[in-house]
Amino acid sequence: MVVTARAWGDLKASEIRPLNGNGRGPAAYDPAFTGNRTEPLHRWVPWIAGYSAKLVNDALEAYNGRTTKSRVLDPFAGVGTTLLEARFHGCDTIGFEINPWAALVSRTKLAAGIELRADDLGRAVDSYRTFVASKPKPERGPPDGFRTRIPFFSPRVERKVLAALDYMASIDNVWVRDAFRMALGSVMVSFSNYTYEPSLGSRPGAGKPLIDNADVDAVLSAKLDQFSADIRVLEKTGSTPDTERKVYNASFLDYASLEHGKVDLAITSPPYLNNYHYVRNTRPQMWWLGLVSDGAAQKDVEERSMGKYWQTVRGGDPIHLTFPHEEIAHTLRRLRAIRTEHGVYGGKGWANYVASYFNDTYRYLTVLNAALRPGGRAIIVVGNSIVQGVPVPVEKYLAEIGEMVGFSHEATNGLRSTRVGGSILNSSVRRGAKPSGGTGLYETAVILRRLV
Ligand SMILES: C[S@@+](CC[C@H](N)C(=O)[O-])C[C@H]1O[C@@H](n2cnc3c(N)ncnc32)[C@H](O)[C@@H]1O
């Protein structure tokens, strides 16, 4: 199914096709991260807003037509689905990721089988098992400045986590040390008093009991064994071509000095217009793994995130569009007139969020256009949104803004016609239902090509 953005409407099941266009019939095609949970390497760290390796693979097969080694960019790399698949295709890869936890994961996964070797990791896991058998007393305390409403770990669990961190600090091989940190970050919420629902909240708040004790060492070692097993397969199959692999823990929007015109293909999924708060949801990993050391560092990540967050921009003067777009401007006016009595919690605050989202969309598309070689393509996976009851066809505006900054809009492919939404939708839509007579939530891939 290929339609122009202007003709885009609601998706029908029969219109869902794989990106490479070879799909037979109306097969369901799930671009969500769920598919990655069983895939080697991709399964290491779950990421709520990731997309599937299959989707990236299809995009690479459809659009990476070069015979020479090509360079693939993901400006919003998350836990590295694009970068890893591109590496497996023998491409050079560049990723940007503002969140230090996700950046650590992307970088470490990309090193699997190359700098991060199964034998080195296996030896460290064995010696970790010996270390915990000696029942060590932790030498460090919990991270200063990490505050939660209820204790994040029970005292017994906390002691084991702190001892594991002590052990990690003693590992000399930085790749092995980062693999340990990644493993702990991947499993730590499972033995904490918090839970992803999908936002991070306390277990009692989600009707679950507190966790008084857990076999932290067994859970952590099992995760590390999974890493070793996957790396070993990678080393055996020899699929470790010598590719360039760069991951910048930085905002793509600020990266005006990216080598211009050198990227052949970008495959990415920017944050959706659903205010999913990546920073708050990854606070445990950022603080416990020492990736932020104070509140100011955490705030900086929030403020430099694409689209900001409603919490960051809801107050203050009205935020206006920095580029001309009558339809988005109309949506902002409509929003500002809704639930005015609720102040920043009403339409006014949400209008500021929507305006920052599209202002940042304009910025990143400008940087992306400059990064691509003339004729290079960007495959951008986005979901539409419904803000305070007002439908926002993000994919349509994305294509139109793309055309303003020097892209031609080749196509918008439907990927998924039902999607469970985030916090700013009415509750029936949030549960996956379509609002009566209105638009539901769907996901699309917008394909833009840099004009020659
Ligand atoms: C939808 S997720 C991408 C997930 C990715 N496709 C995957 O499979 O892991 C969007 C990502 O963009 C990141 N992000 C937000 N603002 C950014 C910015 N200014 N520069 C770089 N990354 C940013 C978020 O931290 C988040 O990880």
The ligand as a Gaussian input file, in Angstrom:
#p B3LYP/6-31G(d) Opt

LIG

0 1
 C       10.950000       5.674000      19.114000
 S       12.497000       5.640000      19.940000
 C       13.552000       4.833000      18.779000
 C       13.642000       3.367000      19.020000
 C       14.536000       2.620000      18.039000
 N       13.941000       2.592000      16.726000
 C       14.794000       1.190000      18.538000
 O       14.331000       0.221000      17.898000
 O       15.409000       1.022000      19.578000
 C       13.012000       7.300000      19.837000
 C       14.356000       7.574000      20.485000
 O       14.750000       8.914000      20.200000
 C       15.563000       9.352000      21.277000
 N       15.705000      10.826000      21.186000
 C       14.833000      11.782000      21.595000
 N       15.305000      13.000000      21.312000
 C       16.499000      12.841000      20.696000
 C       17.450000      13.738000      20.152000
 N       17.268000      15.060000      20.217000
 N       18.561000      13.230000      19.564000
 C       18.764000      11.880000      19.522000
 N       17.894000      10.981000      20.039000
 C       16.768000      11.447000      20.614000
 C       14.809000       8.846000      22.484000
 O       15.644000       8.800000      23.634000
 C       14.359000       7.460000      21.999000
 O       15.280000       6.465000      22.372000

